[in-house]
C-alpha cells in the first residue's frame, strides 16, 4: 500500500527522487513513461515531468477515447483487459513502464505485450514494491525489471 507515501509530501518526493536517480543512471535516453491503471498514474506523471518526457496511460478496457489496442489476460481470480491508445507511442520510442506493485506479474506482462504491438522499445518495468514470493518478475521474461523494495 503506497497510501502513506502519497500522504507525506517529503516521502513522496523521496520516492520520485529515487526513481529518477535510478532511471538517469540506467538509461541515457527515455522517450516516454507509461503508467498502469491506476496507481501508475500517481507515480508516472511526476517522474515523466522530472525527466522531461511524455506520459501515456495504460488503462482498463473502455476508459480511453479513440482507437485503442487491447489485450485480455488472466488474473489470479479471473480475467481482465488492458488498453492503450493506438497512437500513444511511436515505433522505436524508448519506454519505461511504471506501477506501484508487482505481484503475480499478469498486468505488467500484458502492458509489455501492448507496447510491443506498438513497436515500442521497452527499457524497463519499474515498480515501488515487489512481492517476490509470487514470482511476477519471471513473467516478464527478458524485459529488464527493477523494484525499490522487495518483500518475500
N, CA, C and O atoms as a GROMACS GRO file, in nm:
protein
  608
    1UNK      N    1   0.085  -0.118   0.000
    1UNK     CA    2   0.000   0.000   0.000
    1UNK      C    3   0.090   0.124   0.000
    1UNK      O    4   0.169   0.145   0.092
    2UNK      N    5   0.076   0.206  -0.103
    2UNK     CA    6   0.158   0.327  -0.112
    2UNK      C    7   0.087   0.450  -0.057
    2UNK      O    8   0.138   0.562  -0.070
    3UNK      N    9  -0.028   0.432   0.004
    3UNK     CA   10  -0.103   0.547   0.057
    3UNK      C   11  -0.021   0.633   0.153
    3UNK      O   12  -0.028   0.756   0.143
    4UNK      N   13   0.056   0.575   0.246
    4UNK     CA   14   0.136   0.660   0.335
    4UNK      C   15   0.238   0.745   0.258
    4UNK      O   16   0.265   0.859   0.296
    5UNK      N   17   0.296   0.692   0.150
    5UNK     CA   18   0.389   0.768   0.067
    5UNK      C   19   0.321   0.886   0.001
    5UNK      O   20   0.377   0.996  -0.006
    6UNK      N   21   0.201   0.864  -0.048
    6UNK     CA   22   0.128   0.970  -0.116
    6UNK      C   23   0.084   1.080  -0.021
    6UNK      O   24   0.076   1.197  -0.059
    7UNK      N   25   0.055   1.042   0.101
    7UNK     CA   26   0.006   1.136   0.201
    7UNK      C   27   0.116   1.227   0.255
    7UNK      O   28   0.090   1.338   0.300
    8UNK      N   29   0.238   1.179   0.248
    8UNK     CA   30   0.351   1.252   0.305
    8UNK      C   31   0.433   1.315   0.192
    8UNK      O   32   0.500   1.242   0.119
    9UNK      N   33   0.429   1.447   0.175
    9UNK     CA   34   0.498   1.510   0.062
    9UNK      C   35   0.649   1.488   0.063
    9UNK      O   36   0.710   1.479  -0.044
   10UNK      N   37   0.710   1.478   0.180
   10UNK     CA   38   0.855   1.454   0.187
   10UNK      C   39   0.886   1.311   0.141
   10UNK      O   40   0.981   1.289   0.066
   11UNK      N   41   0.805   1.215   0.185
   11UNK     CA   42   0.826   1.076   0.145
   11UNK      C   43   0.799   1.058  -0.005
   11UNK      O   44   0.872   0.986  -0.073
   12UNK      N   45   0.695   1.123  -0.056
   12UNK     CA   46   0.664   1.110  -0.199
   12UNK      C   47   0.776   1.172  -0.284
   12UNK      O   48   0.814   1.115  -0.386
   13UNK      N   49   0.828   1.286  -0.241
   13UNK     CA   50   0.940   1.347  -0.313
   13UNK      C   51   1.061   1.254  -0.310
   13UNK      O   52   1.130   1.239  -0.411
   14UNK      N   53   1.087   1.191  -0.196
   14UNK     CA   54   1.199   1.097  -0.184
   14UNK      C   55   1.180   0.978  -0.280
   14UNK      O   56   1.276   0.932  -0.342
   15UNK      N   57   1.057   0.930  -0.290
   15UNK     CA   58   1.028   0.821  -0.383
   15UNK      C   59   1.059   0.862  -0.527
   15UNK      O   60   1.128   0.789  -0.599
   16UNK      N   61   1.008   0.977  -0.568
   16UNK     CA   62   1.032   1.023  -0.705
   16UNK      C   63   1.181   1.048  -0.728
   16UNK      O   64   1.233   1.020  -0.836
   17UNK      N   65   1.250   1.102  -0.627
   17UNK     CA   66   1.395   1.122  -0.636
   17UNK      C   67   1.466   0.989  -0.662
   17UNK      O   68   1.552   0.981  -0.750
   18UNK      N   69   1.431   0.886  -0.587
   18UNK     CA   70   1.496   0.755  -0.603
   18UNK      C   71   1.469   0.697  -0.742
   18UNK      O   72   1.561   0.645  -0.807
   19UNK      N   73   1.345   0.706  -0.788
   19UNK     CA   74   1.311   0.653  -0.921
   19UNK      C   75   1.384   0.731  -1.030
   19UNK      O   76   1.436   0.672  -1.125
   20UNK      N   77   1.386   0.863  -1.016
   20UNK     CA   78   1.455   0.946  -1.114
   20UNK      C   79   1.604   0.914  -1.117
   20UNK      O   80   1.661   0.897  -1.225
   21UNK      N   81   1.667   0.904  -1.001
   21UNK     CA   82   1.810   0.873  -0.995
   21UNK      C   83   1.840   0.739  -1.062
   21UNK      O   84   1.936   0.726  -1.137
   22UNK      N   85   1.756   0.640  -1.034
   22UNK     CA   86   1.774   0.508  -1.095
   22UNK      C   87   1.766   0.516  -1.247
   22UNK      O   88   1.852   0.463  -1.317
   23UNK      N   89   1.663   0.582  -1.299
   23UNK     CA   90   1.645   0.589  -1.444
   23UNK      C   91   1.755   0.670  -1.512
   23UNK      O   92   1.805   0.631  -1.617
   24UNK      N   93   1.793   0.782  -1.452
   24UNK     CA   94   1.901   0.863  -1.512
   24UNK      C   95   2.033   0.785  -1.516
   24UNK      O   96   2.109   0.797  -1.613
   25UNK      N   97   2.060   0.706  -1.413
   25UNK     CA   98   2.183   0.627  -1.408
   25UNK      C   99   2.179   0.507  -1.503
   25UNK      O  100   2.283   0.460  -1.548
   26UNK      N  101   2.060   0.459  -1.533
   26UNK     CA  102   2.046   0.336  -1.612
   26UNK      C  103   2.028   0.359  -1.761
   26UNK      O  104   2.071   0.276  -1.841
   27UNK      N  105   1.966   0.471  -1.800
   27UNK     CA  106   1.929   0.491  -1.940
   27UNK      C  107   1.963   0.632  -1.987
   27UNK      O  108   1.915   0.730  -1.930
   28UNK      N  109   2.046   0.643  -2.090
   28UNK     CA  110   2.082   0.776  -2.139
   28UNK      C  111   1.966   0.847  -2.209
   28UNK      O  112   1.962   0.970  -2.216
   29UNK      N  113   1.872   0.769  -2.262
   29UNK     CA  114   1.760   0.831  -2.334
   29UNK      C  115   1.631   0.755  -2.304
   29UNK      O  116   1.624   0.634  -2.324
   30UNK      N  117   1.531   0.827  -2.256
   30UNK     CA  118   1.396   0.774  -2.235
   30UNK      C  119   1.303   0.869  -2.308
   30UNK      O  120   1.315   0.991  -2.294
   31UNK      N  121   1.210   0.815  -2.385
   31UNK     CA  122   1.114   0.899  -2.457
   31UNK      C  123   0.982   0.913  -2.384
   31UNK      O  124   0.920   1.020  -2.388
   32UNK      N  125   0.938   0.806  -2.318
   32UNK     CA  126   0.802   0.804  -2.262
   32UNK      C  127   0.800   0.719  -2.135
   32UNK      O  128   0.867   0.616  -2.126
   33UNK      N  129   0.722   0.765  -2.037
   33UNK     CA  130   0.687   0.684  -1.921
   33UNK      C  131   0.543   0.637  -1.945
   33UNK      O  132   0.455   0.718  -1.975
   34UNK      N  133   0.520   0.508  -1.930
   34UNK     CA  134   0.385   0.451  -1.941
   34UNK      C  135   0.342   0.407  -1.802
   34UNK      O  136   0.412   0.330  -1.736
   35UNK      N  137   0.225   0.454  -1.757
   35UNK     CA  138   0.176   0.419  -1.624
   35UNK      C  139   0.057   0.326  -1.631
   35UNK      O  140  -0.031   0.341  -1.715
   36UNK      N  141   0.058   0.228  -1.540
   36UNK     CA  142  -0.051   0.131  -1.534
   36UNK      C  143  -0.164   0.182  -1.446
   36UNK      O  144  -0.142   0.241  -1.340
   37UNK      N  145  -0.284   0.156  -1.490
   37UNK     CA  146  -0.407   0.189  -1.420
   37UNK      C  147  -0.409   0.116  -1.285
   37UNK      O  148  -0.395  -0.007  -1.285
   38UNK      N  149  -0.424   0.180  -1.177
   38UNK     CA  150  -0.441   0.322  -1.161
   38UNK      C  151  -0.327   0.386  -1.083
   38UNK      O  152  -0.304   0.507  -1.097
   39UNK      N  153  -0.256   0.310  -1.003
   39UNK     CA  154  -0.152   0.372  -0.920
   39UNK      C  155  -0.029   0.414  -0.999
   39UNK      O  156   0.047   0.500  -0.954
   40UNK      N  157  -0.008   0.355  -1.115
   40UNK     CA  158   0.098   0.404  -1.202
   40UNK      C  159   0.072   0.545  -1.250
   40UNK      O  160   0.163   0.616  -1.289
   41UNK      N  161  -0.057   0.585  -1.246
   41UNK     CA  162  -0.095   0.722  -1.283
   41UNK      C  163  -0.053   0.823  -1.176
   41UNK      O  164  -0.043   0.942  -1.204
   42UNK      N  165  -0.028   0.776  -1.054
   42UNK     CA  166   0.011   0.865  -0.945
   42UNK      C  167   0.162   0.890  -0.944
   42UNK      O  168   0.207   0.998  -0.906
   43UNK      N  169   0.238   0.791  -0.987
   43UNK     CA  170   0.384   0.799  -0.986
   43UNK      C  171   0.437   0.847  -1.121
   43UNK      O  172   0.526   0.932  -1.127
   44UNK      N  173   0.382   0.793  -1.228
   44UNK     CA  174   0.434   0.817  -1.362
   44UNK      C  175   0.442   0.961  -1.407
   44UNK      O  176   0.546   1.003  -1.458
   45UNK      N  177   0.335   1.041  -1.391
   45UNK     CA  178   0.342   1.179  -1.438
   45UNK      C  179   0.449   1.263  -1.366
   45UNK      O  180   0.516   1.344  -1.430
   46UNK      N  181   0.465   1.243  -1.236
   46UNK     CA  182   0.569   1.317  -1.163
   46UNK      C  183   0.707   1.278  -1.214
   46UNK      O  184   0.794   1.363  -1.232
   47UNK      N  185   0.727   1.150  -1.236
   47UNK     CA  186   0.855   1.101  -1.287
   47UNK      C  187   0.880   1.151  -1.429
   47UNK      O  188   0.991   1.194  -1.461
   48UNK      N  189   0.779   1.146  -1.514
   48UNK     CA  190   0.792   1.194  -1.652
   48UNK      C  191   0.827   1.343  -1.654
   48UNK      O  192   0.912   1.386  -1.731
   49UNK      N  193   0.761   1.420  -1.570
   49UNK     CA  194   0.788   1.564  -1.564
   49UNK      C  195   0.932   1.590  -1.523
   49UNK      O  196   0.998   1.676  -1.581
   50UNK      N  197   0.982   1.516  -1.425
   50UNK     CA  198   1.121   1.531  -1.381
   50UNK      C  199   1.219   1.501  -1.494
   50UNK      O  200   1.322   1.567  -1.508
   51UNK      N  201   1.186   1.399  -1.574
   51UNK     CA  202   1.275   1.354  -1.681
   51UNK      C  203   1.256   1.435  -1.809
   51UNK      O  204   1.335   1.423  -1.903
   52UNK      N  205   1.151   1.517  -1.814
   52UNK     CA  206   1.124   1.597  -1.932
   52UNK      C  207   1.075   1.513  -2.050
   52UNK      O  208   1.107   1.542  -2.165
   53UNK      N  209   0.996   1.409  -2.019
   53UNK     CA  210   0.942   1.321  -2.123
   53UNK      C  211   0.790   1.312  -2.111
   53UNK      O  212   0.732   1.360  -2.014
   54UNK      N  213   0.728   1.250  -2.210
   54UNK     CA  214   0.584   1.233  -2.209
   54UNK      C  215   0.538   1.120  -2.118
   54UNK      O  216   0.618   1.035  -2.076
   55UNK      N  217   0.410   1.120  -2.089
   55UNK     CA  218   0.346   1.016  -2.008
   55UNK      C  219   0.227   0.963  -2.084
   55UNK      O  220   0.147   1.040  -2.138
   56UNK      N  221   0.213   0.830  -2.089
   56UNK     CA  222   0.096   0.768  -2.153
   56UNK      C  223   0.028   0.673  -2.055
   56UNK      O  224   0.090   0.617  -1.965
   57UNK      N  225  -0.102   0.657  -2.077
   57UNK     CA  226  -0.186   0.576  -1.991
   57UNK      C  227  -0.206   0.436  -2.048
   57UNK      O  228  -0.228   0.420  -2.168
   58UNK      N  229  -0.197   0.337  -1.963
   58UNK     CA  230  -0.240   0.201  -1.994
   58UNK      C  231  -0.354   0.173  -1.898
   58UNK      O  232  -0.333   0.161  -1.777
   59UNK      N  233  -0.476   0.161  -1.953
   59UNK     CA  234  -0.596   0.160  -1.870
   59UNK      C  235  -0.676   0.031  -1.884
   59UNK      O  236  -0.654  -0.050  -1.974
   60UNK      N  237  -0.768   0.016  -1.792
   60UNK     CA  238  -0.866  -0.092  -1.802
   60UNK      C  239  -0.954  -0.065  -1.924
   60UNK      O  240  -0.973   0.050  -1.963
   61UNK      N  241  -1.005  -0.171  -1.984
   61UNK     CA  242  -1.082  -0.162  -2.107
   61UNK      C  243  -1.200  -0.065  -2.095
   61UNK      O  244  -1.270  -0.061  -1.994
   62UNK      N  245  -1.217   0.014  -2.203
   62UNK     CA  246  -1.332   0.102  -2.212
   62UNK      C  247  -1.312   0.241  -2.153
   62UNK      O  248  -1.407   0.319  -2.150
   63UNK      N  249  -1.195   0.273  -2.106
   63UNK     CA  250  -1.170   0.402  -2.040
   63UNK      C  251  -1.100   0.505  -2.128
   63UNK      O  252  -1.098   0.623  -2.095
   64UNK      N  253  -1.043   0.462  -2.241
   64UNK     CA  254  -0.967   0.554  -2.326
   64UNK      C  255  -1.046   0.592  -2.450
   64UNK      O  256  -1.114   0.508  -2.508
   65UNK      N  257  -1.037   0.718  -2.493
   65UNK     CA  258  -1.104   0.759  -2.617
   65UNK      C  259  -1.021   0.720  -2.740
   65UNK      O  260  -0.902   0.691  -2.730
   66UNK      N  261  -1.087   0.721  -2.854
   66UNK     CA  262  -1.019   0.697  -2.981
   66UNK      C  263  -0.983   0.552  -3.002
   66UNK      O  264  -1.018   0.466  -2.922
   67UNK      N  265  -0.912   0.525  -3.111
   67UNK     CA  266  -0.871   0.387  -3.140
   67UNK      C  267  -0.771   0.337  -3.036
   67UNK      O  268  -0.682   0.410  -2.993
   68UNK      N  269  -0.788   0.211  -2.995
   68UNK     CA  270  -0.701   0.152  -2.894
   68UNK      C  271  -0.654   0.014  -2.936
   68UNK      O  272  -0.714  -0.052  -3.022
   69UNK      N  273  -0.546  -0.028  -2.874
   69UNK     CA  274  -0.501  -0.166  -2.877
   69UNK      C  275  -0.547  -0.226  -2.744
   69UNK      O  276  -0.538  -0.161  -2.640
   70UNK      N  277  -0.594  -0.350  -2.748
   70UNK     CA  278  -0.648  -0.414  -2.629
   70UNK      C  279  -0.587  -0.552  -2.612
   70UNK      O  280  -0.554  -0.619  -2.710
   71UNK      N  281  -0.574  -0.594  -2.486
   71UNK     CA  282  -0.525  -0.728  -2.458
   71UNK      C  283  -0.601  -0.784  -2.339
   71UNK      O  284  -0.627  -0.714  -2.242
   72UNK      N  285  -0.637  -0.910  -2.348
   72UNK     CA  286  -0.702  -0.982  -2.240
   72UNK      C  287  -0.595  -1.067  -2.171
   72UNK      O  288  -0.508  -1.124  -2.238
   73UNK      N  289  -0.601  -1.075  -2.039
   73UNK     CA  290  -0.502  -1.154  -1.966
   73UNK      C  291  -0.565  -1.214  -1.842
   73UNK      O  292  -0.669  -1.168  -1.795
   74UNK      N  293  -0.501  -1.318  -1.790
   74UNK     CA  294  -0.553  -1.389  -1.674
   74UNK      C  295  -0.508  -1.323  -1.545
   74UNK      O  296  -0.392  -1.283  -1.530
   75UNK      N  297  -0.601  -1.314  -1.453
   75UNK     CA  298  -0.571  -1.272  -1.316
   75UNK      C  299  -0.582  -1.394  -1.227
   75UNK      O  300  -0.635  -1.497  -1.270
   76UNK      N  301  -0.534  -1.385  -1.105
   76UNK     CA  302  -0.546  -1.498  -1.014
   76UNK      C  303  -0.692  -1.530  -0.982
   76UNK      O  304  -0.722  -1.639  -0.935
   77UNK      N  305  -0.782  -1.436  -1.006
   77UNK     CA  306  -0.924  -1.455  -0.974
   77UNK      C  307  -1.015  -1.437  -1.095
   77UNK      O  308  -1.136  -1.420  -1.079
   78UNK      N  309  -0.960  -1.441  -1.217
   78UNK     CA  310  -1.045  -1.426  -1.335
   78UNK      C  311  -0.967  -1.370  -1.452
   78UNK      O  312  -0.849  -1.401  -1.470
   79UNK      N  313  -1.035  -1.288  -1.533
   79UNK     CA  314  -0.973  -1.227  -1.650
   79UNK      C  315  -0.990  -1.075  -1.644
   79UNK      O  316  -1.080  -1.024  -1.578
   80UNK      N  317  -0.903  -1.006  -1.716
   80UNK     CA  318  -0.912  -0.860  -1.725
   80UNK      C  319  -0.863  -0.819  -1.863
   80UNK      O  320  -0.804  -0.898  -1.936
   81UNK      N  321  -0.888  -0.693  -1.898
   81UNK     CA  322  -0.840  -0.638  -2.024
   81UNK      C  323  -0.776  -0.503  -2.000
   81UNK      O  324  -0.823  -0.423  -1.920
   82UNK      N  325  -0.668  -0.479  -2.072
   82UNK     CA  326  -0.599  -0.350  -2.070
   82UNK      C  327  -0.602  -0.291  -2.209
   82UNK      O  328  -0.610  -0.362  -2.309
   83UNK      N  329  -0.594  -0.157  -2.214
   83UNK     CA  330  -0.589  -0.088  -2.343
   83UNK      C  331  -0.487   0.025  -2.337
   83UNK      O  332  -0.454   0.078  -2.231
   84UNK      N  333  -0.437   0.058  -2.456
   84UNK     CA  334  -0.354   0.175  -2.476
   84UNK      C  335  -0.401   0.240  -2.605
   84UNK      O  336  -0.442   0.169  -2.698
   85UNK      N  337  -0.397   0.371  -2.613
   85UNK     CA  338  -0.435   0.437  -2.738
   85UNK      C  339  -0.337   0.396  -2.848
   85UNK      O  340  -0.216   0.387  -2.825
   86UNK      N  341  -0.391   0.371  -2.966
   86UNK     CA  342  -0.311   0.321  -3.078
   86UNK      C  343  -0.196   0.413  -3.115
   86UNK      O  344  -0.094   0.368  -3.166
   87UNK      N  345  -0.211   0.542  -3.090
   87UNK     CA  346  -0.107   0.638  -3.125
   87UNK      C  347  -0.030   0.689  -3.002
   87UNK      O  348   0.033   0.794  -3.009
   88UNK      N  349  -0.036   0.616  -2.891
   88UNK     CA  350   0.026   0.661  -2.767
   88UNK      C  351   0.178   0.669  -2.777
   88UNK      O  352   0.240   0.759  -2.720
   89UNK      N  353   0.237   0.575  -2.848
   89UNK     CA  354   0.382   0.577  -2.868
   89UNK      C  355   0.411   0.550  -3.015
   89UNK      O  356   0.331   0.488  -3.085
   90UNK      N  357   0.525   0.598  -3.059
   90UNK     CA  358   0.569   0.573  -3.196
   90UNK      C  359   0.665   0.454  -3.197
   90UNK      O  360   0.730   0.426  -3.096
   91UNK      N  361   0.672   0.386  -3.310
   91UNK     CA  362   0.764   0.274  -3.324
   91UNK      C  363   0.905   0.318  -3.288
   91UNK      O  364   0.952   0.423  -3.333
   92UNK      N  365   0.972   0.239  -3.207
   92UNK     CA  366   1.109   0.267  -3.169
   92UNK      C  367   1.127   0.358  -3.049
   92UNK      O  368   1.239   0.374  -3.000
   93UNK      N  369   1.018   0.418  -3.000
   93UNK     CA  370   1.033   0.503  -2.882
   93UNK      C  371   1.074   0.419  -2.761
   93UNK      O  372   1.028   0.306  -2.744
   94UNK      N  373   1.159   0.476  -2.679
   94UNK     CA  374   1.211   0.409  -2.560
   94UNK      C  375   1.118   0.438  -2.442
   94UNK      O  376   1.100   0.552  -2.402
   95UNK      N  377   1.060   0.330  -2.388
   95UNK     CA  378   0.954   0.341  -2.287
   95UNK      C  379   0.993   0.270  -2.158
   95UNK      O  380   1.051   0.162  -2.160
   96UNK      N  381   0.960   0.333  -2.045
   96UNK     CA  382   0.968   0.270  -1.915
   96UNK      C  383   0.825   0.258  -1.863
   96UNK      O  384   0.749   0.354  -1.864
   97UNK      N  385   0.789   0.138  -1.818
   97UNK     CA  386   0.655   0.113  -1.764
   97UNK      C  387   0.663   0.122  -1.612
   97UNK      O  388   0.751   0.063  -1.550
   98UNK      N  389   0.570   0.198  -1.551
   98UNK     CA  390   0.574   0.225  -1.408
   98UNK      C  391   0.444   0.180  -1.342
   98UNK      O  392   0.335   0.201  -1.395
   99UNK      N  393   0.458   0.118  -1.224
   99UNK     CA  394   0.343   0.085  -1.140
   99UNK      C  395   0.389   0.086  -0.995
   99UNK      O  396   0.508   0.099  -0.966
  100UNK      N  397   0.293   0.073  -0.905
  100UNK     CA  398   0.329   0.074  -0.764
  100UNK      C  399   0.376  -0.062  -0.715
  100UNK      O  400   0.462  -0.069  -0.628
  101UNK      N  401   0.321  -0.172  -0.771
  101UNK     CA  402   0.341  -0.304  -0.714
  101UNK      C  403   0.350  -0.409  -0.823
  101UNK      O  404   0.276  -0.404  -0.921
  102UNK      N  405   0.440  -0.504  -0.806
  102UNK     CA  406   0.442  -0.624  -0.889
  102UNK      C  407   0.411  -0.743  -0.800
  102UNK      O  408   0.484  -0.772  -0.706
  103UNK      N  409   0.300  -0.810  -0.830
  103UNK     CA  410   0.262  -0.929  -0.754
  103UNK      C  411   0.283  -1.051  -0.845
  103UNK      O  412   0.394  -1.102  -0.855
  104UNK      N  413   0.177  -1.097  -0.911
  104UNK     CA  414   0.190  -1.215  -0.997
  104UNK      C  415   0.244  -1.181  -1.136
  104UNK      O  416   0.284  -1.271  -1.210
  105UNK      N  417   0.245  -1.053  -1.173
  105UNK     CA  418   0.305  -1.011  -1.298
  105UNK      C  419   0.214  -1.009  -1.419
  105UNK      O  420   0.257  -0.967  -1.526
  106UNK      N  421   0.090  -1.051  -1.405
  106UNK     CA  422   0.000  -1.058  -1.520
  106UNK      C  423  -0.030  -0.924  -1.583
  106UNK      O  424  -0.028  -0.912  -1.706
  107UNK      N  425  -0.057  -0.824  -1.504
  107UNK     CA  426  -0.089  -0.691  -1.556
  107UNK      C  427   0.033  -0.629  -1.624
  107UNK      O  428   0.022  -0.571  -1.732
  108UNK      N  429   0.148  -0.640  -1.560
  108UNK     CA  430   0.270  -0.582  -1.618
  108UNK      C  431   0.305  -0.653  -1.749
  108UNK      O  432   0.345  -0.589  -1.846
  109UNK      N  433   0.290  -0.785  -1.752
  109UNK     CA  434   0.318  -0.861  -1.875
  109UNK      C  435   0.225  -0.816  -1.987
  109UNK      O  436   0.269  -0.798  -2.101
  110UNK      N  437   0.098  -0.799  -1.957
  110UNK     CA  438   0.001  -0.753  -2.057
  110UNK      C  439   0.039  -0.615  -2.110
  110UNK      O  440   0.030  -0.589  -2.230
  111UNK      N  441   0.080  -0.526  -2.020
  111UNK     CA  442   0.122  -0.392  -2.062
  111UNK      C  443   0.242  -0.400  -2.157
  111UNK      O  444   0.248  -0.328  -2.256
  112UNK      N  445   0.335  -0.488  -2.126
  112UNK     CA  446   0.451  -0.507  -2.213
  112UNK      C  447   0.407  -0.554  -2.352
  112UNK      O  448   0.457  -0.506  -2.453
  113UNK      N  449   0.315  -0.648  -2.356
  113UNK     CA  450   0.267  -0.700  -2.484
  113UNK      C  451   0.199  -0.591  -2.566
  113UNK      O  452   0.216  -0.586  -2.688
  114UNK      N  453   0.123  -0.503  -2.501
  114UNK     CA  454   0.061  -0.391  -2.573
  114UNK      C  455   0.168  -0.300  -2.634
  114UNK      O  456   0.156  -0.260  -2.750
  115UNK      N  457   0.270  -0.268  -2.558
  115UNK     CA  458   0.374  -0.180  -2.609
  115UNK      C  459   0.457  -0.247  -2.719
  115UNK      O  460   0.503  -0.179  -2.812
  116UNK      N  461   0.476  -0.376  -2.711
  116UNK     CA  462   0.544  -0.449  -2.818
  116UNK      C  463   0.462  -0.442  -2.947
  116UNK      O  464   0.518  -0.425  -3.055
  117UNK      N  465   0.331  -0.454  -2.935
  117UNK     CA  466   0.244  -0.440  -3.053
  117UNK      C  467   0.260  -0.306  -3.121
  117UNK      O  468   0.252  -0.296  -3.243
  118UNK      N  469   0.283  -0.202  -3.040
  118UNK     CA  470   0.303  -0.068  -3.095
  118UNK      C  471   0.447  -0.044  -3.138
  118UNK      O  472   0.484   0.065  -3.180
  119UNK      N  473   0.529  -0.148  -3.126
  119UNK     CA  474   0.670  -0.146  -3.167
  119UNK      C  475   0.756  -0.053  -3.084
  119UNK      O  476   0.855   0.002  -3.132
  120UNK      N  477   0.718  -0.035  -2.958
  120UNK     CA  478   0.799   0.044  -2.865
  120UNK      C  479   0.919  -0.038  -2.821
  120UNK      O  480   0.917  -0.161  -2.825
  121UNK      N  481   1.023   0.030  -2.778
  121UNK     CA  482   1.141  -0.033  -2.720
  121UNK      C  483   1.126  -0.020  -2.569
  121UNK      O  484   1.147   0.087  -2.513
  122UNK      N  485   1.091  -0.131  -2.501
  122UNK     CA  486   1.070  -0.128  -2.356
  122UNK      C  487   1.206  -0.135  -2.288
  122UNK      O  488   1.276  -0.236  -2.297
  123UNK      N  489   1.242  -0.029  -2.219
  123UNK     CA  490   1.370  -0.024  -2.149
  123UNK      C  491   1.364  -0.099  -2.018
  123UNK      O  492   1.458  -0.170  -1.981
  124UNK      N  493   1.251  -0.084  -1.947
  124UNK     CA  494   1.241  -0.143  -1.814
  124UNK      C  495   1.098  -0.136  -1.763
  124UNK      O  496   1.021  -0.048  -1.800
  125UNK      N  497   1.065  -0.231  -1.677
  125UNK     CA  498   0.944  -0.225  -1.595
  125UNK      C  499   0.991  -0.185  -1.456
  125UNK      O  500   1.080  -0.248  -1.399
  126UNK      N  501   0.932  -0.080  -1.400
  126UNK     CA  502   0.977  -0.021  -1.276
  126UNK      C  503   0.862  -0.014  -1.177
  126UNK      O  504   0.756   0.041  -1.207
  127UNK      N  505   0.883  -0.070  -1.057
  127UNK     CA  506   0.780  -0.066  -0.954
  127UNK      C  507   0.841  -0.021  -0.821
  127UNK      O  508   0.962  -0.027  -0.801
  128UNK      N  509   0.754   0.023  -0.734
  128UNK     CA  510   0.797   0.061  -0.599
  128UNK      C  511   0.819  -0.064  -0.516
  128UNK      O  512   0.921  -0.078  -0.449
  129UNK      N  513   0.721  -0.156  -0.519
  129UNK     CA  514   0.721  -0.274  -0.432
  129UNK      C  515   0.707  -0.401  -0.517
  129UNK      O  516   0.625  -0.407  -0.609
  130UNK      N  517   0.789  -0.500  -0.484
  130UNK     CA  518   0.779  -0.632  -0.548
  130UNK      C  519   0.751  -0.737  -0.441
  130UNK      O  520   0.821  -0.743  -0.340
  131UNK      N  521   0.648  -0.818  -0.464
  131UNK     CA  522   0.618  -0.931  -0.376
  131UNK      C  523   0.686  -1.054  -0.436
  131UNK      O  524   0.626  -1.125  -0.518
  132UNK      N  525   0.809  -1.078  -0.397
  132UNK     CA  526   0.895  -1.178  -0.461
  132UNK      C  527   0.836  -1.319  -0.457
  132UNK      O  528   0.851  -1.395  -0.553
  133UNK      N  529   0.770  -1.355  -0.350
  133UNK     CA  530   0.718  -1.491  -0.336
  133UNK      C  531   0.615  -1.526  -0.443
  133UNK      O  532   0.591  -1.644  -0.469
  134UNK      N  533   0.554  -1.425  -0.506
  134UNK     CA  534   0.453  -1.451  -0.608
  134UNK      C  535   0.514  -1.469  -0.747
  134UNK      O  536   0.442  -1.506  -0.841
  135UNK      N  537   0.643  -1.444  -0.763
  135UNK     CA  538   0.713  -1.475  -0.887
  135UNK      C  539   0.677  -1.392  -1.008
  135UNK      O  540   0.698  -1.438  -1.121
  136UNK      N  541   0.625  -1.274  -0.990
  136UNK     CA  542   0.582  -1.193  -1.104
  136UNK      C  543   0.694  -1.154  -1.199
  136UNK      O  544   0.670  -1.144  -1.320
  137UNK      N  545   0.813  -1.131  -1.149
  137UNK     CA  546   0.924  -1.089  -1.235
  137UNK      C  547   0.956  -1.193  -1.341
  137UNK      O  548   1.000  -1.159  -1.451
  138UNK      N  549   0.935  -1.320  -1.310
  138UNK     CA  550   0.962  -1.427  -1.408
  138UNK      C  551   0.871  -1.416  -1.530
  138UNK      O  552   0.911  -1.457  -1.639
  139UNK      N  553   0.752  -1.363  -1.513
  139UNK     CA  554   0.659  -1.348  -1.626
  139UNK      C  555   0.706  -1.242  -1.725
  139UNK      O  556   0.658  -1.237  -1.839
  140UNK      N  557   0.797  -1.157  -1.683
  140UNK     CA  558   0.845  -1.051  -1.771
  140UNK      C  559   0.954  -1.100  -1.864
  140UNK      O  560   0.997  -1.028  -1.955
  141UNK      N  561   1.001  -1.223  -1.842
  141UNK     CA  562   1.100  -1.289  -1.927
  141UNK      C  563   1.223  -1.202  -1.946
  141UNK      O  564   1.291  -1.172  -1.848
  142UNK      N  565   1.254  -1.161  -2.067
  142UNK     CA  566   1.378  -1.089  -2.096
  142UNK      C  567   1.367  -0.938  -2.074
  142UNK      O  568   1.466  -0.866  -2.093
  143UNK      N  569   1.252  -0.889  -2.036
  143UNK     CA  570   1.235  -0.744  -2.018
  143UNK      C  571   1.298  -0.704  -1.885
  143UNK      O  572   1.266  -0.762  -1.781
  144UNK      N  573   1.388  -0.606  -1.886
  144UNK     CA  574   1.450  -0.563  -1.760
  144UNK      C  575   1.345  -0.517  -1.659
  144UNK      O  576   1.242  -0.460  -1.695
  145UNK      N  577   1.375  -0.544  -1.532
  145UNK     CA  578   1.281  -0.515  -1.424
  145UNK      C  579   1.358  -0.459  -1.306
  145UNK      O  580   1.468  -0.505  -1.274
  146UNK      N  581   1.298  -0.358  -1.239
  146UNK     CA  582   1.360  -0.302  -1.119
  146UNK      C  583   1.251  -0.268  -1.018
  146UNK      O  584   1.147  -0.214  -1.053
  147UNK      N  585   1.278  -0.302  -0.892
  147UNK     CA  586   1.188  -0.265  -0.782
  147UNK      C  587   1.271  -0.199  -0.672
  147UNK      O  588   1.385  -0.238  -0.648
  148UNK      N  589   1.212  -0.099  -0.607
  148UNK     CA  590   1.281  -0.032  -0.498
  148UNK      C  591   1.281  -0.116  -0.370
  148UNK      O  592   1.382  -0.125  -0.300
  149UNK      N  593   1.166  -0.178  -0.341
  149UNK     CA  594   1.151  -0.260  -0.220
  149UNK      C  595   1.105  -0.398  -0.259
  149UNK      O  596   1.022  -0.414  -0.349
  150UNK      N  597   1.159  -0.499  -0.191
  150UNK     CA  598   1.118  -0.637  -0.217
  150UNK      C  599   1.076  -0.701  -0.085
  150UNK      O  600   1.140  -0.684   0.019
  151UNK      N  601   0.965  -0.773  -0.092
  151UNK     CA  602   0.917  -0.848   0.022
  151UNK      C  603   0.898  -0.993  -0.018
  151UNK      O  604   0.849  -1.022  -0.127
  152UNK      N  605   0.940  -1.084   0.071
  152UNK     CA  606   0.919  -1.226   0.046
  152UNK      C  607   0.784  -1.262   0.095
  152UNK      O  608   0.743  -1.377   0.085
   0.00000   0.00000   0.00000
